Amino acid sequence: MEIFLFVLLHISISLELLLLIYILRIRKKGQIQKIFLVNVLLLLVWSVGYLLESYYRLFTGTSNMLIVYIWNVGLCFIPFSWLLTGIIYANTKIRFGLKHILLFIPPMVSYIMLLTNPYHYMFFVHFSIYNDKIAYGPYFIIHSIFMYSYISMGIYYLIRFSIKNTGFFSKQSILIAIGSAIPLATNIVVITRLIKVPLYTTAISFSVAVLFTAIAIFRYHLLS
């Protein structure tokens, strides 16, 4: 299982790079293309960080916390960018204001709590790349509430307005629904420890959501 997931991590990074190149080549980018670019960049930081951590552990047998802090940039901030993706898609274009700044505060606090974790152990008590060995601190519950709330709301906006624009049984709506369900289900499995898996399983599952949304973009012109 772990070898299979490790191979999938490499594949997902390759797909993310291809998607990044595609978006960068779009000459006139609107807000939705720009926020989707942010999603891909955060996902790359997340995935590549996991990959570096995995190779570091393979050769040394220990974790490098600097690498952990780097890939957590993606983990902490991609729920916020995904929520913005849904909001922008629902409104076509938004004017950034105080409410958007306030939405940015929880992920920023989470990342600060992670960086300062050696002084309070509120984010995690014991770190491990495996979900059955990591021991989370009390703040992780708060972090998870905001993370799932942001992701769920982003999915809600995407699915609701996709159905509104193209219909319930449209290919766009089905792609978004399936793609969105995979990372949510995977994260529940990882956090509840129903099965033993590496933490990078969550990054792989989120890559699926991005890929399915990308198919809706490129094949069905969801964001045009």
N, C-alpha and C positions, 0 to 999 in steps of 0.2 A: 504493500500500500504506500509506504513512504517513498520508495523509489519511483513509483508511478506519479505521485504528487510532485516529486522533485522535478521530474521530466515535464510535467504540466506547467510548473513554475517557469521553466525556460521558454516553453511555447507561448505562455501568456505574455511574457516580456517581449518576445518577438512580435506578437500581434500588436501590443501597445506601441512599440516603436514604429511599426508600419502605419498605425492610425495617427500617431504624432506627425509623421512625415506628411501624410495626406492633408491633415488640417493646416499644417504650416504652409502648404503650397496653395491654400485658398487665398486669393489676393484680397478680396473684400470680405472681411470678417465682421459679422454682426455680433451682438452681445451673446447670442446662443452659441455661436461657434467659438467665441473667446472663452466662455465659461466651460465649454466642453474641452477646450484645450487645457484649461487649468485642471479639470478632472483627470485627463490623461497624464499630465505631468506629475500630479500627486500620486496617481496610481503607479507610475514608473518609479518614483522615489520609494514608495511602499514596497513594490515587488523586487526592485534591484537591491534594496536594503536587506530584505529577507534573504535574497540569493547570496549576498556577501556574507551575511551572518551564518548561513548554512555552510558555506565553504570555509569560513574561519573556524567554525566548530569542527568541521571534518578534519582539518589539519592540526588544530590545537586542543580540541576536546573541551574548550570553554567558550563562553560568550564574550563578545566585545561590546561593552555597553555604549561606546561611541556610535557604533553601527546601529545599535538598538534605538538610540535617540534619533538617528537620522531617519530610519524607516518609520518611526512613529510620527514624523511630520505628515506623511501621507495618511496614516491611520487616524490621526486626530483631526485633520482638516478636510478630508474628502467628504465626510458627512455634510459639512457646511457647504462645500462647493456643489454637492449633489442636490441639496435643498435649493440653492440658488438656480441650479439648472432647471428644476421644476418650476420655480417662480417665474423665471425669465420666459420659459416656454409657454406658460399659462398667460403671460401678459405681453408676449412678443418682445417688449423692451421695457426696462424699468429705469427709474431714476434712483440711484443709490442715496440713501439717507440714514438717519439715526437708527431706524429699526433694523437695517442691515448690519450696522456696526454692532448693535446689541446682540445680534445673532452670532457675531464673530467671537464674542467674549467667552462663552463656554468652552469651545475648542482650544482657545488660547490658554484659559485657566488649566485645562486638562494637560496641555503640553508643559506648562510651567510646573504643575504638580509632578509630572513625570521626571523632568530635569532635576527637580529638588528632592526626588524620592529618597535618595540616600540619607536625608536628614530627618524624614518623618515616616517613611514606608507606608504612606497612605494610598499610593497607586498600586504597588505590589510589594508583598513581603519577601517573596522568593521568585526570581525570574527563571524561566525555562522556555525553550522554544517549543516545548510540547504542552498541549493544553491540560494534560492530567498531572503535570508536575509544577506548573506555575501556581503560586499562591497570591491571590489578589488582595489588596488592601481595601479599607472601607470606602475610599473615594472612588474606586473603580465602579461602584454601583451608580454613583452620580454621573460619571463619565458615560456609562452604558446607556443610561436613561436618555441623556441628550443625544448620543450617537444614534440610537435607534429611532428616536423621535425625528431627528433631522432626515435620516434616510427614508423613513416611512412617509414623511410629509413630501419629500421630493418625489418619491414614487407615486404618491397620491396625485400630485399635480400632473405628472407626466401621463399617467394612465387616464385620469379624468378628462384631460383636455385632448388626449389622443382619441378617446372614445367620442368626445363631443365633435371633433373635427372630421373623423374618418369612420366612426361607427364601432360598435362593441366587438364585432367579429372581424374587424379589419386586420390585415397582416401586421400593420404597425402596432395596434393595440395588443395583439397576441404576443408579439416579439417583446414589447416592453414588459408585459405582465410576467411572462416566463423568465425573462432575464432578471427582473427585479426580485422575483421570488427566490431565486437560487442563492444570492448572498445573504438574504434574511434567514433562510432555512439553515444555511451553512454556519452562520454565526451563532445561531441557537444551539446547534450541535456542538460547536467548539466550546462555547461558554458553559453549557450544561454538562460537557464531558461525556456525552452519550457514547462516543468512540474516541480512541486515542489518535490524534492527528497532530501534525506540526501546525504552528500558528499561521504559517504562510498559506494555509488552506483558505483563509478568509480573503487574502489578496487575489488568489486564483479565482474564487467565486465572484468577486467583484469585477474581475476582468471579463467574466462571462456577461455580466450586466452591461458593461461598456461595449462589448462586442455586439451584443444583440441590438443595443441602441444604435451602434454604428451601422449595422445592416439596415435598420430603419432609415438612417440618414442617407446612406449611399444608394441603397436599392429602391427605397420607397419615398425618399425626399421628405422625411419627417420634419426636418428643420429648415426646409426651403421656404 
